[in-house]
Amino acid sequence: MQIEKQREEKSRGVESFFAQKKDQAVKALRLHAEDSTPQEAARLSVEELPVPQPAADELLIRVSYSGLGGGDFRRVETASRLARAGLPTVTMGHEFSGIVAGYGSGLNEDFRAQFGVGTPITAEEILWCGACGPCRSAQTNYCENLRVLGFSSDGAHAEYVTVPAKNCWSLQPLVDQLGLDSALRFGSLSGAYGLAYRALFTDERGGAHGWLPGDRILILGAGPVGLAVLDLARAAGAAEVQVLEVDPARRHTARELGAALALAPEDADTLGGKYDRVIDATGAPELIAQLLDGKKVAAGAAISMLAHTGLSAAYQTEALISSGARLVGVQGQAGGVLERVVRMLATGCLQPEKLIRETITLETALQRLLQQKKCEGKILVQHGNA
């Protein structure tokens, strides 16, 4: 009886929340792709919108921090292409942390118990259907009906966001170790760390990816995802991690995180030895071709490609065949990856504080996107709820 009474009180509390917020306007950063032409800049604006109402299977989340990263900048750059693809006006932001504020009517008691109002959470960016062939074959990151948070579904550069409960993961282990604010700050990096985790440790069917402690690793690009790869690889026992990066400030950040070597791409010919793993976190097919031709890739090595750039690639098939190297495309964080990332962040074996370089407002995020002004690490957008 007591449990039932608590559930009724919680349900009334959620209904009361929606009643209070029904007419309230909240801020969101919107990309109007359909208004953009190849000759014009993307139309971005901070707008006031109603509090979103969760669908039956969704959680309503009060956003604390959202990450401003390479995906956001690329989406603004390619707005005219997105418009031609028929993608809608959307609230941007694909990685975030926040607090559960409500839930849809169709969620069962297990979900409501796991994600009660007040629970700190993060979420996967790939919103998979669970019913198509890839989903039923445990390849949910390649769902045939996928929606992507902040790209084809309203995202988290906003004060509130709705996300299917099946895509959400609790940050409570981080709260227990670090306190709420640090947990929310570091939890907003789980998207970058989650993608990095999959690139290093899992294959496309969820099994081991051939990772061995003692591997030599080369990372192409030291943006937030590349830096997360570096941090995870060092924590997991890589013998040596090296980086190729255009920006001197980002090369400096890579060294701070433990890179044995951080060079400009034009110095790639000076690299010595062979690499057991190459992680392309920036979209540099010409560098991959150069590494293969220069016999810098070890026998049986994995070359993981993470960046969606639309660039074409040309490789000498002989170099791939003779080395036994594998080209692997990687996207998303589904498959329990975020739970493992949160555990690692909670143990203190990672260095998320070195990735975070700036914390800004939503209005400043708008200007940074319009100016295409990145930084040497991760930019967090702090919302009024944090």
VOGU-3710 file (C-alpha; in Angstrom, 3 decimals, decimal comma):
1> mqiekqreek> 0,000/0,000/0,000  2,810/2,389/0,871  4,533/1,819/-2,495  1,261/2,357/-4,363  0,664/5,583/-2,429  4,165/6,852/-3,348  3,492/6,080/-7,019  0,201/7,979/-6,913  1,894/10,965/-5,257  4,667/10,945/-7,854
11> srgvesffaq> 2,104/10,737/-10,674  0,200/13,692/-9,236  3,493/15,572/-8,950  4,241/15,018/-12,652  0,721/16,134/-13,628  1,153/19,216/-11,437  4,481/19,959/-13,156  2,891/19,904/-16,625  0,011/22,035/-15,410  2,458/24,652/-14,112
21> kkdqavkalr> 4,679/24,581/-17,209  1,913/24,322/-19,822  2,016/28,007/-20,751  5,654/28,668/-19,895  8,110/29,487/-22,695  11,585/27,930/-22,589  14,659/28,739/-24,668  16,020/26,548/-27,465  18,713/26,954/-30,141  17,052/26,277/-33,503
31> lhaedstpqe> 18,572/25,500/-36,907  16,320/26,449/-39,836  17,852/24,288/-42,540  15,012/24,820/-45,009  15,730/28,576/-45,005  19,388/28,111/-45,990  20,823/28,221/-49,496  24,379/27,482/-50,675  24,960/31,245/-50,897  23,682/32,035/-47,403
41> aarlsveelp> 24,670/31,239/-43,854  22,439/28,901/-41,903  19,631/30,649/-40,079  20,131/30,054/-36,385  18,203/31,600/-33,559  17,514/31,266/-29,862  13,745/30,992/-29,646  11,129/30,631/-26,960  9,042/27,470/-27,281  6,501/25,662/-25,124
51> vpqpaadell> 7,811/22,970/-22,780  7,880/19,809/-24,950  5,372/17,122/-24,031  6,839/13,602/-23,778  5,375/10,884/-25,967  4,121/7,731/-24,275  7,588/6,097/-24,186  9,613/9,244/-23,453  11,129/11,099/-20,518  10,983/14,866/-20,152
61> irvsysglgg> 14,434/16,054/-19,095  15,411/19,413/-17,647  18,765/20,042/-19,371  21,712/21,061/-17,196  24,632/21,004/-19,664  24,797/20,310/-23,395  27,971/19,833/-25,393  28,860/22,118/-28,293  31,062/20,035/-30,560  32,220/19,255/-34,056
71> gdfrrvetas> 28,872/17,782/-35,073  27,116/21,069/-34,293  29,621/23,126/-36,263  29,430/20,752/-39,258  25,624/20,879/-39,253  25,687/24,652/-39,503  28,275/24,487/-42,294  26,173/21,991/-44,266  22,746/23,517/-43,615  21,951/23,937/-47,312
81> rlaraglptv> 22,715/20,249/-47,960  20,480/19,289/-45,044  17,694/21,386/-46,518  17,994/19,573/-49,865  17,775/16,275/-47,946  14,449/17,429/-46,552  15,522/17,568/-42,908  13,306/19,740/-40,716  13,910/22,800/-38,615  15,305/21,343/-35,416
91> tmghefsgiv> 16,562/22,195/-31,951  20,285/21,408/-32,053  22,365/19,500/-29,506  23,134/15,769/-29,467  24,950/15,267/-26,137  23,830/16,452/-22,738  23,108/15,794/-19,091  20,022/16,717/-17,125  17,403/15,838/-14,550  14,232/13,838/-15,182
101> agygsglned> 11,247/16,199/-14,874  8,434/13,949/-16,114  7,541/10,926/-18,214  5,101/9,706/-20,820  1,922/7,854/-19,991  3,052/4,578/-21,558  6,146/3,907/-19,447  5,856/0,879/-17,219  6,713/0,767/-13,532  10,233/-0,552/-14,162
111> fraqfgvgtp> 11,139/2,517/-16,201  9,425/4,840/-13,739  11,346/3,292/-10,865  14,649/3,533/-12,753  14,105/7,095/-13,972  12,000/8,723/-11,290  11,546/12,478/-11,243  14,828/14,018/-10,045  17,094/11,308/-11,506  20,285/12,693/-13,153
121> itaeeilwcg> 20,722/11,164/-16,614  22,379/11,303/-20,009  21,250/9,728/-23,293  22,367/8,110/-26,536  22,189/10,329/-29,613  21,010/7,510/-31,926  17,295/6,994/-31,265  16,742/3,451/-32,528  13,399/1,782/-33,212  14,055/-1,675/-31,748
131> acgpcrsaqt> 12,006/-3,452/-34,448  14,023/-3,397/-37,713  16,534/-6,038/-38,809  19,663/-4,308/-37,466  18,000/-3,547/-34,120  16,833/-7,152/-33,747  20,389/-8,272/-34,575  21,839/-6,136/-31,747  23,119/-3,501/-34,173  20,956/-0,660/-32,907
141> nycenlrvlg> 23,487/2,018/-33,873  22,648/1,168/-37,499  18,856/1,161/-37,118  17,026/1,426/-40,448  14,559/3,914/-38,922  16,937/5,842/-36,722  16,473/9,417/-35,626  19,429/11,440/-34,391  19,098/13,781/-31,446  19,703/17,378/-32,551
151> fssdgahaey> 19,736/16,415/-36,225  16,446/14,810/-37,222  14,855/14,987/-33,769  14,762/18,003/-31,442  17,902/18,030/-29,334  19,387/19,321/-26,096  20,573/22,883/-26,767  17,425/23,817/-24,888  16,108/24,074/-21,363  14,044/20,886/-21,827
161> vtvpakncws> 14,281/17,868/-24,137  12,251/14,679/-24,572  14,039/11,365/-25,214  12,788/7,750/-25,313  13,441/6,150/-21,937  15,194/3,182/-23,589  17,952/5,547/-24,764  18,613/7,062/-21,310  21,221/6,137/-18,694  21,521/7,159/-15,066
171> lqplvdqlgl> 24,392/9,332/-13,825  23,825/8,299/-10,210  27,203/6,465/-9,928  28,884/9,782/-10,809  26,745/11,696/-8,315  27,696/9,236/-5,563  31,400/9,840/-6,181  31,617/13,464/-7,311  28,451/15,291/-6,271  25,632/16,493/-8,496
181> dsalrfgsls> 27,187/19,415/-10,393  30,425/17,603/-11,301  28,386/14,555/-12,292  26,252/16,659/-14,629  29,285/18,468/-16,112  31,238/15,285/-16,764  28,105/13,341/-17,699  27,527/15,717/-20,597  30,772/14,349/-22,107  29,432/10,796/-22,173
191> gayglayral> 28,523/11,120/-25,859  32,143/11,805/-26,881  33,475/9,147/-24,525  30,791/6,691/-25,657  31,717/6,996/-29,328  35,404/6,730/-28,399  34,660/3,591/-26,356  32,970/1,895/-29,291  35,813/2,828/-31,630  38,366/1,261/-29,305
201> ftderggahg> 36,655/-1,691/-27,665  33,604/-3,064/-29,492  32,833/-4,358/-32,957  29,598/-3,804/-34,857  27,971/-6,853/-33,280  28,860/-5,800/-29,758  31,790/-8,202/-29,351  35,461/-7,567/-28,661  37,109/-5,358/-31,260  40,574/-6,891/-31,072
211> wlpgdrilil> 41,760/-4,401/-28,439  44,869/-5,486/-26,526  46,635/-3,605/-23,728  50,024/-2,612/-25,081  48,682/-1,546/-28,489  50,221/1,426/-30,291  47,483/3,838/-31,353  47,396/6,748/-33,780  44,537/9,254/-33,578  43,731/11,543/-36,510
221> gagpvglavl> 42,226/14,721/-35,062  42,306/15,996/-31,477  38,827/17,458/-31,210  36,629/16,371/-28,292  36,079/12,831/-29,637  39,744/12,353/-30,530  40,749/13,556/-27,063  38,233/11,155/-25,499  39,797/8,295/-27,509  43,201/9,349/-26,187
231> dlaraagaae> 41,992/9,489/-22,579  40,283/6,079/-22,775  43,211/4,429/-24,543  45,678/5,626/-21,916  43,390/4,470/-19,093  42,952/1,049/-20,723  46,660/0,300/-21,074  47,748/1,446/-24,519  51,536/1,317/-24,741  51,678/4,531/-26,734
241> vqvlevdpar> 49,166/6,968/-28,175  50,164/9,466/-30,844  48,122/12,202/-32,509  48,039/14,049/-35,823  46,218/17,384/-35,518  46,223/20,629/-37,522  45,598/23,023/-34,617  48,622/23,766/-32,346  46,377/24,449/-29,311  44,708/21,069/-29,705
251> rhtarelgaa> 48,097/19,377/-30,056  49,012/20,973/-26,717  45,812/19,630/-25,120  46,612/16,156/-26,468  50,019/16,269/-24,813  48,390/17,356/-21,548  46,163/14,270/-21,747  49,159/11,987/-22,201  49,863/11,747/-25,936  53,420/10,508/-26,455
261> lalapedadt> 53,611/12,569/-29,630  51,368/15,185/-31,222  52,327/16,347/-34,711  50,869/18,351/-37,587  49,545/16,147/-40,429  52,264/17,373/-42,788  54,787/15,666/-40,493  53,109/12,251/-40,802  56,061/10,903/-42,823  58,279/11,274/-39,733
271> lggkydrvid> 56,201/8,823/-37,688  58,124/5,694/-36,752  56,978/2,116/-36,309  53,587/0,573/-37,011  50,206/1,182/-35,384  47,868/-1,521/-34,142  44,905/0,840/-34,311  44,235/4,030/-36,273  41,246/6,143/-35,201  40,080/8,758/-37,693
281> atgapeliaq> 38,159/11,247/-35,555  38,272/14,136/-38,019  37,616/12,767/-41,519  41,033/12,477/-43,173  40,909/9,745/-45,861  44,052/11,112/-47,512  46,008/10,537/-44,285  44,727/6,963/-44,040  45,873/6,335/-47,609  49,275/7,863/-46,764
291> lldgkkvaag> 49,638/5,636/-43,690  48,732/2,511/-45,673  51,092/3,382/-48,517  53,867/4,169/-46,015  53,399/0,809/-44,296  52,615/2,474/-40,964  49,702/0,107/-40,280  50,449/-3,155/-38,450  49,271/-6,536/-39,733  45,632/-7,078/-38,805
301> aaismlahtg> 45,211/-3,496/-37,565  41,803/-1,838/-37,317  41,242/1,563/-38,912  38,126/3,079/-37,348  36,355/5,992/-39,030  34,165/8,156/-36,782  33,658/11,475/-38,585  30,656/12,103/-40,870  32,195/14,395/-43,487  30,815/13,269/-46,849
311> lsaayqteal> 34,383/13,041/-48,204  35,311/10,402/-50,761  38,223/8,069/-50,071  40,650/6,270/-52,371  42,871/3,501/-51,003  45,269/1,106/-52,662  43,531/-2,218/-52,179  46,936/-3,942/-52,296  47,992/-2,102/-49,133  44,856/-3,245/-47,319
321> issgarlvgv> 45,124/-6,831/-48,541  48,824/-7,228/-47,768  48,443/-5,818/-44,238  45,154/-7,526/-43,393  43,961/-4,165/-42,057  40,238/-3,588/-41,532  38,300/-0,413/-42,289  35,523/-0,027/-39,718  32,785/2,611/-39,635  31,644/3,572/-36,130
331> qgqaggvler> 28,687/5,660/-34,945  26,499/5,924/-31,857  26,733/4,820/-28,235  24,004/2,161/-27,945  24,582/-1,282/-26,474  25,260/-0,411/-22,840  28,324/1,678/-23,703  27,188/4,747/-21,745  26,737/2,689/-18,582  30,361/1,568/-18,824
341> vvrmlatgcl> 31,577/5,084/-19,584  29,753/6,421/-16,522  31,415/3,738/-14,387  34,847/4,709/-15,704  34,204/8,400/-15,100  33,095/7,565/-11,546  36,312/5,684/-10,752  38,463/8,727/-11,577  40,580/6,865/-14,145  39,646/9,377/-16,875
351> qpeklireti> 40,437/13,092/-17,129  37,207/14,811/-18,263  38,169/18,086/-16,586  41,017/18,445/-19,113  38,586/18,126/-22,026  36,307/20,926/-20,811  37,780/24,262/-21,863  34,827/26,651/-21,768  31,345/26,895/-20,256  29,050/29,341/-22,048
361> tletalqrll> 25,420/30,443/-22,314  22,966/29,422/-25,027  23,154/32,918/-26,536  26,952/32,695/-26,711  26,650/29,240/-28,309  24,585/30,834/-31,078  27,354/33,336/-31,799  30,086/30,686/-31,678  28,248/28,575/-34,248  27,661/31,528/-36,560
371> qqkkcegkil> 31,339/32,490/-36,299  32,480/28,836/-36,529  34,645/29,570/-33,479  35,787/26,304/-31,921  38,308/25,806/-29,125  41,082/23,401/-28,123  38,742/21,134/-26,162  35,085/20,735/-25,290  32,638/23,634/-24,952  29,748/23,127/-22,543
381> vqhgna> 26,526/25,099/-22,745  25,142/25,706/-19,261  21,394/26,080/-19,048  19,435/27,970/-16,426  18,553/24,654/-14,808  22,161/23,808/-13,868
//
